[in-house]
Each structure stands twice: as C-alpha cells, then as structure tokens.
Amino acid sequence: MKKDDETFLAGWLAGDLTDDDLRAKVSAEDFQAYRKLKDSLAALELPVPDMDANFASVKAKKAAALDRKHRPKVVRLYAYIAVAASVLLLVGLYNVFVFSNSAETSFGEARDLALTDYSHVRLNAKSSVSYPNLFAMNRNLTLDGEAYFEVTKGQRFTVETSQGTVTVLGTKFNVLVRDGVFEITCFEGKVKVCHENDTVILTPGNAIRFYDGASESWQTDVAKPGWAQQESSFRNMPLEAVLSALENQYGVVIDCPESVKNIRFTGTFTHRNLDMALQSVCVPMQLKPTKATGKIVLSE
C-alpha cells in the first residue's frame, strides 16, 4: 500500500469515492481484498463512540486557552483522526484476513501442522502450504507437493493447487500435486475435486488421478497414506513421479533414460534405507542403479 493511499481509502470508506474510482488506483487483487473487508466491516456490530460529546468535553476544559483562530484546527484534527482510524482499521483487517502463514518441508522431512480451526495437516517431503492468519474464518489453503489432511467439520475447507481444487466440509484425505500429477484419495467423509472441466465427488476408499490429459480412478482399503508411515506406495504411477518422490525423501539426484520415464510403477519403497528403496523400484522395472559423483544413474 502506498503512503498516499490514506486519503482515497478513507474517501472510499466514507462513500465519497465509487468502486470504479478505487479500481483505477489499486490492483485488481487489492480491490477485491478491500471490497471483502468493507463488506465485513458493514456486518460488524460495534458500539459507536459519542465523538461529539467527547470533543465537546475537551473543548470546554480548554476553552480558556483557545483562541477563535485555532478552532478550525480542532475541526481539522477531528477529521484527521476519523480518517486515520478508518485507514488503520482497514489496513489491520487487511493484514489479518489476507496475509498468510506458510510452512514447508525439506528433503526427507515430514511436518505436522495444527490449524486454528482444529484441523491437522501432515506435509510430506519437499512440500509447502500457505493459509490466512484467521484460518477458522477463511478455510482456504494453498498446497504445493503432498499433504494428508484431517479436517474438522465446519464451513467449506478448500485446498487450492496448480492442478485444481479440493473442497470438503469435514473429512480425511490426501492430495498430491507434483510432476504433472494431481492425485486425491479420500479416507473419510466426502471430497469434491475440480480439475479443469472435470468435477468428481470421492467417498471413503476412492481415489482419482489426473495426468497427461487423462484420469483414472480406483478403490483402496488403507486407513491413511503409506508415506505417513515411512513407506511411499504407488499404484500405476508414472516412473518419473516415483523417482521424484524418492529424490525428495533422500535428497539425491536420479538420472534415468527418457524411454522409461512414463512406464507405470506399482509398489512401495521405504523411507529408512536408500539402497533398499532403490532396489524396490529398480528390480521390478529392470533397471540398474549406479552411484556416481553427486547423483545416481539408472540404466536399462
């Protein structure tokens, strides 16, 4: 926000400026935030202080010391205080509702988050989330990577990703968005998934994946994702995405032939031992891992 925004923001709050006037002065994103906050302010039932009575009392006590030529300054001070208070309230609420918290994980790291609405998020390796300060009032979260959610019942809870959105009321589910893969598994409750022009409702035990312009769905009987229990599991997953998950767990770089990157892999690998994890992936895919300087090279 620019320093000279106080005048026109106060004018807009007072109704002296139209919405179109404000749009011409701020970005579209900021306008939407200001509009939302103004609507929120309109709904608040706050006691209105008797400013006239307060100022009259002050003026009465200071009357002997004031000259007539100074009285206009008192009026201007009153107006300035009103403007400053409006702007400060608007800016304060803007910070509360719009500014976000964030959390991320590094290679081989998982992290648990407790949100203010009592929901819980467990982040997988090399993943990140961001969410508003007052999350209980605006349950909208942005995810990059993979996370498992246990959502308390309440108003709509939305997970936004680069590939689509997942919307729930109260449930347990897993979301993966990485390497062009958008995969959602529902463990409890009901999940609404939106991807481009597709909208799907998942119930417990149902999973769906969007990849390379196509989608596939299946059923599972597990209670939570394997990675939350130190073992990554995959069903018909492109090998490129499997190797990316392995890199994220162990902090390594893996090179493999282009010809095998889109071959599908079904299986698991452990998070506790790199050599065992490599064998779990390479043996069924008929690949040979060779450790080189700074990376692991796979050959057919």
Secondary structure, DSSP 4 states (H G I P E B T S, - for coil): --TTHHHHHHHHHHTSS-HHHHHTTS-HHHHHHHHHHHHHHHH---PPP-HHHHHHHHHHHHGGG--GGGHHHHHHHHHHHHHHHHHHHHHHHHHHHHSEEEEE--TT--EEEE-TTS-EEEE-TT-EEEEETTTTTS-EEEEEEEEEEEPPSSS-EEEE-SS-EEEESS-EEEEEEETTEEEEEEEES-EEEEETTEEEEE-TTEEEEEETTEEEEEE---SS-GGGGTEEEEEEEEHHHHHHHHHHHHT--EE--GGGTTSEEEEEEESS-HHHHHHHHHHHHT-EEEEETTEEEEE-
